[in-house]
């Protein structure tokens, strides 16, 4: 039993050493890659370039555009009115089409009901005649 335990202990120690070596190898490799990236970082301050270009311009050189809000509001109102009119026309067309379909369906239902009533009456009329013969 001691022999088996000794083999188990040595195998476990060997596997632990292999796992620790692999972990250390990959940790060291990752650290080296991170160090390489840090050395290549460019710490150029781009704000300095903007300050040099802006120093030649003053705020009085800027041009501003006045917004004509009344004209924009009128244009928007016209577009809304046009859209509302188009919507009303479309709604009226759909109403007319739906009304036509409903009237057609009612007429078809009345016709079908009349035919069904005639068939039922004819069925019962034939039956009444056969009962009289008996």
C-alpha positions as CSV (number, residue, x, y, z in Angstrom):
1,X,0.0,0.0,0.0
2,X,2.9,2.4,0.8
3,X,4.3,1.7,-2.7
4,X,1.0,2.8,-4.4
5,X,0.8,5.9,-2.2
6,X,4.4,6.8,-3.0
7,X,3.7,6.5,-6.8
8,X,0.5,8.6,-6.4
9,X,2.4,11.2,-4.5
10,X,5.2,11.4,-7.1
11,X,2.8,11.6,-10.0
12,X,0.8,14.4,-8.3
13,X,4.0,16.3,-7.6
14,X,5.2,15.9,-11.2
15,X,1.8,17.1,-12.6
16,X,1.9,20.0,-10.2
17,X,5.3,21.0,-11.4
18,X,4.3,20.8,-15.0
19,X,1.2,22.9,-14.3
20,X,3.2,25.5,-12.4
21,X,5.8,25.7,-15.2
22,X,3.1,26.2,-17.8
23,X,1.4,28.9,-15.7
24,X,4.7,30.8,-15.1
25,X,5.7,30.6,-18.8
26,X,2.4,32.0,-20.0
27,X,2.3,34.7,-17.3
28,X,5.8,35.8,-18.2
29,X,5.0,35.8,-21.9
30,X,1.9,37.9,-21.3
31,X,3.9,40.4,-19.2
32,X,6.5,40.8,-21.9
33,X,3.8,41.5,-24.5
34,X,2.3,44.2,-22.2
35,X,5.7,45.8,-21.7
36,X,6.2,46.0,-25.5
37,X,3.0,47.8,-26.0
38,X,3.7,50.3,-23.2
39,X,7.0,51.3,-24.9
40,X,5.4,52.0,-28.2
41,X,2.7,54.3,-26.8
42,X,2.7,57.8,-28.3
43,X,2.0,60.4,-25.7
44,X,1.7,63.2,-28.1
45,X,-0.6,66.0,-26.8
46,X,-2.9,66.8,-29.7
47,X,-4.4,69.7,-27.8
48,X,-1.2,71.7,-28.3
49,X,-1.6,71.5,-32.1
50,X,-5.1,72.8,-31.9
51,X,-4.1,75.7,-29.6
52,X,-1.5,76.9,-32.1
53,X,-3.9,76.9,-35.0
54,X,-6.7,78.6,-33.0
55,X,-4.4,81.4,-31.7
56,X,-4.3,83.0,-35.2
57,X,-8.2,83.2,-35.2
58,X,-10.2,85.4,-32.9
59,X,-13.8,85.1,-32.0
60,X,-14.7,88.1,-34.1
61,X,-13.6,86.2,-37.2
62,X,-16.4,83.6,-36.8
63,X,-19.5,83.9,-38.9
64,X,-22.8,83.0,-37.4
65,X,-26.0,82.3,-39.3
66,X,-29.3,83.5,-37.9
67,X,-32.0,81.0,-38.0
68,X,-35.4,82.0,-39.4
69,X,-37.7,80.1,-37.1
70,X,-40.9,81.6,-38.4
71,X,-40.2,80.3,-41.9
72,X,-39.3,76.9,-40.6
73,X,-42.5,76.8,-38.6
74,X,-44.6,77.8,-41.6
75,X,-43.0,75.1,-43.7
76,X,-43.6,72.5,-41.1
77,X,-47.2,73.5,-40.7
78,X,-47.8,73.3,-44.5
79,X,-46.3,69.8,-44.6
80,X,-48.5,68.7,-41.7
81,X,-51.6,70.1,-43.5
82,X,-50.7,68.3,-46.7
83,X,-50.1,65.1,-44.8
84,X,-53.4,65.4,-43.0
85,X,-55.3,66.0,-46.3
86,X,-53.6,62.9,-47.9
87,X,-54.5,60.9,-44.8
88,X,-58.2,62.0,-45.0
89,X,-58.3,61.1,-48.7
90,X,-56.8,57.7,-48.0
91,X,-59.2,57.1,-45.1
92,X,-62.2,58.0,-47.3
93,X,-61.0,55.6,-50.0
94,X,-60.7,52.8,-47.5
95,X,-64.1,53.6,-46.1
96,X,-65.7,53.4,-49.5
97,X,-63.9,50.1,-50.3
98,X,-64.9,48.5,-47.0
99,X,-68.5,49.6,-47.5
100,X,-68.6,48.0,-50.9
101,X,-67.1,44.8,-49.5
102,X,-69.6,44.7,-46.7
103,X,-72.6,45.3,-49.0
104,X,-71.4,42.6,-51.4
105,X,-70.9,40.2,-48.5
106,X,-74.5,40.9,-47.2
107,X,-76.0,40.4,-50.6
108,X,-74.1,37.2,-51.1
109,X,-75.2,36.0,-47.6
110,X,-78.9,36.8,-48.4
111,X,-78.6,34.9,-51.7
112,X,-77.0,31.9,-50.0
113,X,-79.6,32.0,-47.2
114,X,-82.4,32.0,-49.8
115,X,-80.9,29.1,-51.7
116,X,-80.4,27.1,-48.5
117,X,-84.1,27.8,-47.4
118,X,-85.3,26.6,-50.8
119,X,-83.3,23.4,-50.5
120,X,-84.5,22.7,-47.0
121,X,-88.1,23.4,-48.0
122,X,-87.7,21.1,-51.0
123,X,-86.2,18.4,-48.8
124,X,-89.0,18.5,-46.3
125,X,-91.7,18.6,-49.1
126,X,-90.3,15.4,-50.6
127,X,-90.5,13.7,-47.2
128,X,-94.1,14.8,-46.6
129,X,-95.1,13.2,-49.9
130,X,-93.5,9.9,-49.1
131,X,-95.3,9.8,-45.7
132,X,-98.7,10.3,-47.4
133,X,-98.2,7.2,-49.5
134,X,-97.8,4.9,-46.6
